[in-house]
Amino acid sequence: MTTTRDQLHEQIEEVEWHWLKPHLDRDALIIVRQTIDLAEAAARIAADDSAIVSAWIAAGHLGKPSAEEIDSFNADSTRCFRMLIIQPWVLIQEVTERH
């Protein structure tokens, strides 16, 4: 039996920063730190698991990009991210290792 997390994992795409800028402009980007699995974060958000999501936000594992991060991303528009769309949000996680 396929779980929501497994289905979401199959939907992860890799994109460059310039593709994400329109989502930044509409304030829809959420950064998922490397400490959390991107599909797991998306599944928890989709399920409205506010206790876990709030804990991740409080711990700094999940949140909006800072001005410094945005400046850094804009400096290299080809920087790669894994991305999942959970309406209305676009969850991103920077690719630190290329496969």
C-alpha positions as CSV (number, residue, x, y, z in Angstrom):
1,M,0.0,0.0,0.0
2,T,1.4,3.4,-1.0
3,T,1.4,6.1,1.6
4,T,0.8,9.8,1.1
5,R,4.5,10.3,1.9
6,D,5.5,7.8,-0.7
7,Q,3.3,9.4,-3.3
8,L,4.7,12.8,-2.5
9,H,8.3,11.5,-2.7
10,E,7.6,10.5,-6.3
11,Q,6.5,14.0,-7.1
12,I,9.7,15.7,-5.9
13,E,11.3,17.7,-8.7
14,E,14.7,19.4,-9.0
15,V,14.5,23.0,-10.1
16,E,16.9,26.0,-10.3
17,W,16.3,29.1,-8.2
18,H,15.2,31.2,-11.1
19,W,12.2,28.9,-11.5
20,L,11.2,29.5,-7.9
21,K,11.3,33.3,-7.9
22,P,7.6,33.8,-9.0
23,H,6.6,31.7,-6.0
24,L,8.8,33.9,-3.8
25,D,7.1,37.0,-5.2
26,R,3.7,35.6,-4.1
27,D,5.1,34.7,-0.6
28,A,4.5,31.0,-1.1
29,L,8.0,29.5,-0.6
30,I,8.7,27.4,2.5
31,I,12.3,26.2,3.1
32,V,12.6,22.7,4.6
33,R,16.0,22.3,6.2
34,Q,18.1,19.1,5.6
35,T,17.1,17.8,9.1
36,I,13.6,17.0,7.7
37,D,12.6,14.8,4.8
38,L,10.9,16.9,2.2
39,A,8.1,14.4,1.5
40,E,7.5,14.0,5.2
41,A,7.2,17.8,5.7
42,A,4.8,18.0,2.8
43,A,2.7,15.1,4.1
44,R,2.5,16.7,7.6
45,I,1.5,20.1,6.1
46,A,-1.1,18.5,3.8
47,A,-2.5,16.6,6.8
48,D,-2.6,19.9,8.8
49,D,-0.5,18.3,11.6
50,S,-0.1,21.6,13.4
51,A,1.6,20.2,16.4
52,I,4.5,18.8,14.4
53,V,4.7,21.6,11.9
54,S,4.7,24.2,14.7
55,A,7.5,22.4,16.5
56,W,9.5,22.3,13.3
57,I,9.0,26.1,12.8
58,A,9.9,26.8,16.4
59,A,13.1,24.7,16.0
60,G,14.0,26.5,12.7
61,H,13.6,23.4,10.6
62,L,10.8,24.9,8.5
63,G,10.1,28.5,7.5
64,K,10.1,31.3,5.0
65,P,13.5,32.2,3.5
66,S,15.3,35.0,5.2
67,A,16.4,38.2,3.4
68,E,20.0,36.9,3.6
69,E,19.0,33.5,2.0
70,I,17.1,35.2,-0.8
71,D,20.2,37.4,-1.5
72,S,22.4,34.3,-1.6
73,F,19.9,32.5,-3.9
74,N,19.6,35.5,-6.2
75,A,23.4,35.6,-6.5
76,D,23.3,32.2,-8.1
77,S,20.1,31.7,-10.1
78,T,21.2,28.2,-11.1
79,R,21.3,26.9,-7.5
80,C,19.3,23.7,-7.4
81,F,16.5,22.8,-5.1
82,R,14.2,19.9,-4.5
83,M,10.6,21.1,-4.7
84,L,7.1,19.9,-3.8
85,I,3.9,21.8,-4.3
86,I,1.4,21.6,-1.4
87,Q,-1.2,24.3,-2.3
88,P,-0.8,27.1,-1.6
89,W,2.8,26.4,-0.6
90,V,5.9,25.5,-2.6
91,L,8.2,23.6,-0.3
92,I,11.9,23.7,-1.2
93,Q,15.0,22.1,0.0
94,E,18.4,23.0,-1.3
95,V,20.3,20.3,-3.1
96,T,23.6,19.9,-1.3
97,E,24.8,16.8,-3.3
98,R,24.2,16.2,-6.9
99,H,23.3,12.6,-7.8
